[in-house]
């Protein structure tokens, strides 16, 4: 019987933690920064200098862009979403 109580408490803690972690993670990814993979030749030689086989992983800073703190020499990433008709 003690095992059932432990399992129930563990599940309850997991669910409550999940409902806190998801909104916090979404907010961080939307407002502050997120991790992206850079592959292909479009950013060479600054990123992915060898090309093809091993893409670079970068942290994209959204906070600086939102506050217009972009300076000459910074790399800016633009996400384009094409509508499907």
N, C-alpha and C positions, 0 to 999 in steps of 0.2 A: 504494500500500500504506500510505503514511503517513496518508492520509485515513481509511482503515478503522480504524486504531489510535486516531486522534483521535475519531472518531465513537463508538467503543466506550467510550473513557474518559469522553466527555461523557455518554453514556447511563448508564454505571455511576455517575457522580457525581450525575446527576439522580435515579436510583432511590434511592440511599442518602440523598440530601437529602429526597426525598419521604417515606421511611419515618421520618425524624426529624421533619419538619415537620407531618405529619398528627397524631401523638399530642400534640405540643406545642400545636397549634392547638385540638384538641378539649379539652384540659385548660384552656387559657385561656378558651375559650368557656363551659365548664362551671363553672369555679371563680371566675374573676375578673370578666369583663365581656363583653358582646357588643353588637353594633349592631342596632337595631330601627327600623322605620318606624312612625310614628304618623300615622294618618289618621282622619278622621271627627270628629264633634262631641263625643265622650265626654270629651276632655281639654281642651276649650276653656274659657277663653281662655288657659290656661297654655301649652299646646302646640297647634300647628296653628291659630293665631288666625283666618286667613282662611278656613279650611275647604277642603273638596273638592279644589281643583286641585293644590296642592303640599304633600304630606305632609312633616312634620318627620322628621329622622333623629336618633336619640338614642343615647347610650351608656348601657346599663343596667349598673349596678355590682352584681355579685353578692357581692363580698367583704364589703361593709358589711352586707348583709342576713344573710349567714351568721354574722357576728360580732355581730349585734344592735346595730349602730351606726346605726339608723334614728332620725331625730329629727323632731319636729313641723315640718311644712312640706315634708318630702321627698315626692317622688312615688314611689309604690310600684306596680310592675307585677306582675300575677299572671297566670300562664299556666294556663289550664284545659284539660284534656284529657278529652274525653268518650269513654267506652267505647262501642264499637259492638257491639250484640247482634244 
